[in-house]
Amino acid sequence: MQVFITGVSKGLGKALATEFLKLGNEVIGIGRSHSFTDKNFRFISCDLENLEHVNKLDFGKLSSSVLFVNNAGIIGEIERISEQTSSDIQSVLNANTLAPMLLCQKILKAFAPTEGLSILNISSGAGKRAIPSWASYCASKAALDIFSETIYLEEKERGRNVRIYALSPGVIDTEMQNKIRSKKTSSFSSSEAFKELKTSGELVQPELIAQKIIQLLKEAYSGEVIYSLKK
Ligand SMILES: NC(=O)c1ccc[n+]([C@@H]2O[C@H](COP(=O)([O-])OP(=O)(O)OC[C@H]3O[C@@H](n4cnc5c(N)ncnc54)[C@H](OP(=O)(O)O)[C@@H]3O)[C@@H](O)[C@H]2O)c1
């Protein structure tokens, strides 16, 4: 299988790429940097906050079994929206929503067969639950959820059997959580709750989440687009 993954330098994306390579897949990482040396790994350099870069990507014609993972994401500035600049808002929406939407569009156009394409958009529980100081992040993931549901229905209308998920992975022990814990309560009211997740051992290692995702992809697809790994 050809597996495209955005954001493979660290965190969940790196763990997913590692697990898919172990299983003998061809992995194509897309992002700003990586540390892979495996012969089955290829890298496409792209800053996903820059939509001109994203628009230039060309996947040609894809005909074998393909999984496309929109993993790269940013939490952005953890501040109330009244304290943010317009470019803070724009960066989050570009990286978390517009880039994945454009990449989904490109991959749906590039993949011709009616079977064999899976799209995994990494969403978040924050797309279903408002968290003060994360307004852009929450909105970016909520938009990704409804976008994923809509394109699933569109592909069905076209007679194509595309497996699509907007998957909430649960809380993962990555740099994103380090950044969240570094904020003071004065600008982020849930700060203590997120520190507690770390001290009580509730953050899951990215390798375990990657393995759970691979297991999910082996199972029959129910058409449940909005999916939480926590259930
Ligand atoms: N961690 C959690 O608890 C949690 C919970 C729910 C959902 N998620 C979601 O899971 C996904 C992975 O998050 P993570 O926790 O693994 O985060 P992470 O450790 O911060 O890694 C994020 C990845 O995205 C890449 N990325 C960020 N901005 C980019 C850009 N402009 N262009 C290209 N690549 C970019 C980063 O690459 P660089 O090294 O170039 O920055 C990195 O590889 C995200 O979509 C996140 O929203 C995470």
The ligand as a MOL file (V3000), in Angstrom:
LIG
                    3D

  0  0  0     0  0            999 V3000
M  V30 BEGIN CTAB
M  V30 COUNTS 48 52 0 0 0
M  V30 BEGIN ATOM
M  V30 1 N -1.5470 15.4920 20.9810 0
M  V30 2 C -2.8220 15.3760 21.2720 0
M  V30 3 O -3.2080 15.2060 22.4450 0
M  V30 4 C -3.8500 15.4340 20.1710 0
M  V30 5 C -5.2020 15.2490 20.5190 0
M  V30 6 C -6.1580 15.2880 19.5200 0
M  V30 7 C -5.7780 15.4920 18.2120 0
M  V30 8 N -4.4650 15.6800 17.8920 0 CHG=1
M  V30 9 C -4.1180 15.8920 16.4880 0
M  V30 10 O -3.1600 14.9290 16.0940 0
M  V30 11 C -2.3620 15.4560 15.0250 0
M  V30 12 C -0.8910 15.2740 15.3560 0
M  V30 13 O -0.6070 16.0450 16.5050 0
M  V30 14 P 0.6640 15.7520 17.4530 0
M  V30 15 O 0.1580 15.7560 18.8220 0
M  V30 16 O 1.4350 14.6200 16.9300 0 CHG=-1
M  V30 17 O 1.4390 17.1430 17.2190 0
M  V30 18 P 3.0000 17.4920 17.1500 0
M  V30 19 O 3.7970 16.5440 17.9550 0
M  V30 20 O 3.0660 18.9340 17.4360 0
M  V30 21 O 3.3490 17.2130 15.5970 0
M  V30 22 C 2.6970 17.9530 14.6020 0
M  V30 23 C 3.2440 17.5600 13.2410 0
M  V30 24 O 2.6210 18.4290 12.2700 0
M  V30 25 C 3.6420 19.0690 11.5140 0
M  V30 26 N 3.2790 20.4100 11.0930 0
M  V30 27 C 2.8200 21.4190 11.8580 0
M  V30 28 N 2.6900 22.5330 11.1250 0
M  V30 29 C 3.0860 22.2290 9.8750 0
M  V30 30 C 3.2080 22.9580 8.6800 0
M  V30 31 N 2.9160 24.2590 8.6140 0
M  V30 32 N 3.6520 22.3250 7.5640 0
M  V30 33 C 4.0000 21.0180 7.6180 0
M  V30 34 N 3.9110 20.2640 8.7310 0
M  V30 35 C 3.4730 20.8700 9.8450 0
M  V30 36 C 4.8350 19.1390 12.4580 0
M  V30 37 O 6.0090 19.3360 11.6840 0
M  V30 38 P 7.1250 20.4570 12.0360 0
M  V30 39 O 8.1860 19.7250 12.7920 0
M  V30 40 O 7.5600 20.9580 10.7080 0
M  V30 41 O 6.4530 21.5230 12.8660 0
M  V30 42 C 4.7420 17.7610 13.1250 0
M  V30 43 O 5.3230 16.7780 12.3090 0
M  V30 44 C -2.7800 16.9100 14.8630 0
M  V30 45 O -3.6880 17.0400 13.7890 0
M  V30 46 C -3.4770 17.2290 16.1780 0
M  V30 47 O -4.4150 18.2590 16.0390 0
M  V30 48 C -3.4910 15.6570 18.8480 0
M  V30 END ATOM
M  V30 BEGIN BOND
M  V30 1 1 1 2
M  V30 2 2 2 3
M  V30 3 1 2 4
M  V30 4 1 4 5
M  V30 5 2 4 48
M  V30 6 2 5 6
M  V30 7 1 6 7
M  V30 8 2 7 8
M  V30 9 1 8 9
M  V30 10 1 8 48
M  V30 11 1 9 10
M  V30 12 1 9 46
M  V30 13 1 10 11
M  V30 14 1 11 12
M  V30 15 1 11 44
M  V30 16 1 12 13
M  V30 17 1 13 14
M  V30 18 2 14 15
M  V30 19 1 14 16
M  V30 20 1 14 17
M  V30 21 1 17 18
M  V30 22 2 18 19
M  V30 23 1 18 20
M  V30 24 1 18 21
M  V30 25 1 21 22
M  V30 26 1 22 23
M  V30 27 1 23 24
M  V30 28 1 23 42
M  V30 29 1 24 25
M  V30 30 1 25 26
M  V30 31 1 25 36
M  V30 32 1 26 27
M  V30 33 1 26 35
M  V30 34 2 27 28
M  V30 35 1 28 29
M  V30 36 1 29 30
M  V30 37 2 29 35
M  V30 38 1 30 31
M  V30 39 2 30 32
M  V30 40 1 32 33
M  V30 41 2 33 34
M  V30 42 1 34 35
M  V30 43 1 36 37
M  V30 44 1 36 42
M  V30 45 1 37 38
M  V30 46 2 38 39
M  V30 47 1 38 40
M  V30 48 1 38 41
M  V30 49 1 42 43
M  V30 50 1 44 45
M  V30 51 1 44 46
M  V30 52 1 46 47
M  V30 END BOND
M  V30 END CTAB
M  END
